[in-house]
Amino acid sequence: MSIIVSLIIYLIVLGLIYWLVNMLPLPAPFGLIIRILFVLLAVLACLSLLGVVKGSYLPIIRI
């Protein structure tokens, strides 16, 4: 259960950061690169929290 809660919290935080970065007036190539990096980071966070990829840099959030 704590894995699901951690995954939801990480996705909410990544979504807020993604939204804030999209509010910045960046040129088109930089904006596209940042969007791709955030999508890759979200996928990596999901896979590491589920245990598919070893990602020790993302701690499990205990509530």
NORBELLIN-V836980 format. One record per backbone hydrogen bond with DSSP energy under -0.5 kcal/mol. NH is the residue of the N-H (numbers start at 1). CO is the residue of the C=O. If there is no record, write none. Layout:
nh=<NH NH>
co=<CO CO>
This chain:
nh=<5 6 7 8 9 10 11 12 13 14 15 16 17 18 19 20 21 22 23 24 26 31 32 33 34 35 36 37 38 39 40 41 42 43 44 45 46 47 48 49 50 51 52 53 55 58 59 62 63>
co=<1 2 3 4 5 6 7 8 9 10 11 12 13 14 15 16 17 18 19 21 24 27 28 29 30 31 32 33 34 35 36 37 38 39 40 41 42 43 44 45 46 47 47 47 53 55 57 60 61>
